[in-house]
Amino acid sequence: MAPLQKRAWYGLLIGVVWAVAIIVVFIAKGGVATFTEDPAMRLILAALLIGGLIAYFIMMRLTLRKPGQVDERDRLILGRAPVVQLWAVFISLAVWSIALTEIYWNQGKIPVIFPYLVFMSLFIVNVLAQSVGILIGYWRNWGMGSNGCC
């Protein structure tokens, strides 16, 4: 398995654990209603957001340390993976926008918590989508030419 592919699997694992941890804390602490009233919950969620970003950054620094570990195929895959990221972020943002608009239409405003949750979720979606984009690239052989060569 190529180092970039390993990094994608590690990133996917970190992203899933990160998302699950945030969701579990959010639900266990009481959800939307508690978020506005409990500063400790907001601090825990902020710490999880920052901790997940740090974990992902450390993983990226520990993998692919040497420039020679990335070949032409990996560069091509890395060049195409952001398309998956972009679409994942756009779709997530569209889902959030439509859902929040429909749910809070009669009230004329959305609670303050939701822009924060949208922000957090887009970070997680971005991390997950980068890993998924890289793995799709290996699965589809984006970096391979018609003759099987780079």
C-alpha positions in Angstrom: 0.0 0.0 0.0 1.3 3.4 -1.0 2.2 5.9 1.8 -0.4 8.3 0.5 -3.0 5.6 0.6 -2.1 4.7 4.2 -2.4 8.4 5.1 -5.9 8.5 3.6 -6.9 5.5 5.7 -5.5 7.1 8.8 -7.3 10.4 7.9 -10.5 8.6 7.4 -10.2 6.8 10.8 -9.3 10.1 12.5 -12.3 11.8 10.8 -14.8 9.1 11.7 -13.6 9.0 15.4 -13.6 12.8 15.5 -17.2 13.0 14.1 -18.5 10.2 16.4 -16.9 11.8 19.5 -18.5 15.2 18.7 -21.9 13.7 18.0 -21.8 11.5 21.2 -20.8 14.5 23.4 -23.4 16.7 21.8 -26.2 14.2 22.3 -25.0 13.1 25.8 -24.8 16.6 27.0 -28.4 17.5 25.9 -28.2 18.7 22.3 -29.2 22.1 21.0 -31.1 23.3 24.1 -28.1 22.6 26.4 -25.6 24.1 24.1 -26.9 27.6 24.6 -27.0 27.3 28.4 -23.9 25.2 29.2 -20.6 26.9 28.7 -18.8 23.7 29.7 -20.4 21.9 26.8 -19.3 24.6 24.4 -15.8 24.3 25.7 -15.8 20.5 25.3 -17.0 20.8 21.7 -14.5 23.5 20.9 -11.7 21.3 22.5 -12.9 18.3 20.4 -12.8 20.5 17.2 -9.3 21.8 17.9 -8.1 18.4 19.2 -9.3 16.7 16.0 -7.6 19.3 13.8 -4.4 18.8 15.8 -4.6 15.0 15.5 -5.1 15.3 11.8 -2.2 17.7 11.4 0.1 15.4 13.5 -0.9 12.4 11.4 -0.2 14.4 8.2 3.2 15.4 9.5 4.1 11.9 10.6 3.2 10.4 7.2 4.7 11.3 3.9 7.7 13.0 5.6 10.0 12.4 2.7 9.5 14.1 -0.6 10.4 10.9 -2.5 7.5 9.1 -0.9 5.1 10.8 -3.3 5.3 9.6 -7.0 3.6 10.9 -10.1 0.5 8.8 -9.6 0.1 10.1 -6.1 0.5 13.7 -7.3 -2.2 13.1 -9.9 -4.5 11.6 -7.3 -3.8 14.5 -4.9 -4.6 16.9 -7.7 -8.0 15.3 -8.3 -9.0 14.6 -4.6 -10.0 18.2 -3.9 -12.9 17.8 -6.4 -14.4 15.3 -4.0 -13.7 17.6 -1.1 -15.3 20.5 -2.8 -18.5 18.6 -3.7 -18.7 17.1 -0.2 -18.5 20.6 1.4 -21.0 22.1 -1.1 -23.5 19.2 -0.6 -23.1 19.5 3.2 -23.6 23.2 3.1 -26.7 22.8 0.9 -28.2 20.2 3.3 -27.6 22.4 6.3 -29.0 25.4 4.5 -32.2 23.7 3.2 -32.8 21.8 6.5 -32.3 24.8 8.7 -34.4 27.1 6.5 -37.3 24.6 6.4 -37.2 23.8 10.1 -37.0 27.4 11.3 -39.0 29.1 8.5 -41.9 30.1 10.7 -39.6 31.6 13.4 -37.8 33.7 10.8 -34.4 33.0 12.3 -32.2 30.0 13.2 -30.7 29.6 16.7 -27.1 30.9 17.2 -25.8 27.4 17.7 -26.3 26.3 14.1 -23.7 28.4 12.4 -21.2 27.0 14.9 -22.4 23.4 14.1 -22.2 24.1 10.4 -18.7 25.4 10.8 -17.6 22.3 12.8 -19.3 19.9 10.5 -17.7 21.4 7.4 -14.2 20.9 8.9 -15.0 17.3 9.6 -16.5 16.8 6.1 -13.5 18.3 4.5 -11.1 16.0 6.3 -13.2 12.9 5.6 -13.7 13.9 1.9 -10.0 14.4 1.4 -9.3 10.9 2.6 -12.3 9.5 0.5 -11.1 11.4 -2.5 -7.6 9.9 -2.3 -9.0 6.4 -1.7 -11.3 6.8 -4.7 -8.3 7.9 -6.7 -6.5 4.7 -6.0 -9.6 2.6 -6.6 -10.3 4.2 -9.9 -6.6 4.5 -10.8 -6.8 8.2 -11.6 -3.1 8.4 -11.8 -2.7 5.5 -14.3 -2.4 6.0 -18.0 -4.0 3.7 -20.6 -0.9 1.6 -20.7 -0.8 1.1 -17.0 2.1 3.5 -16.5 2.2 6.8 -14.7 
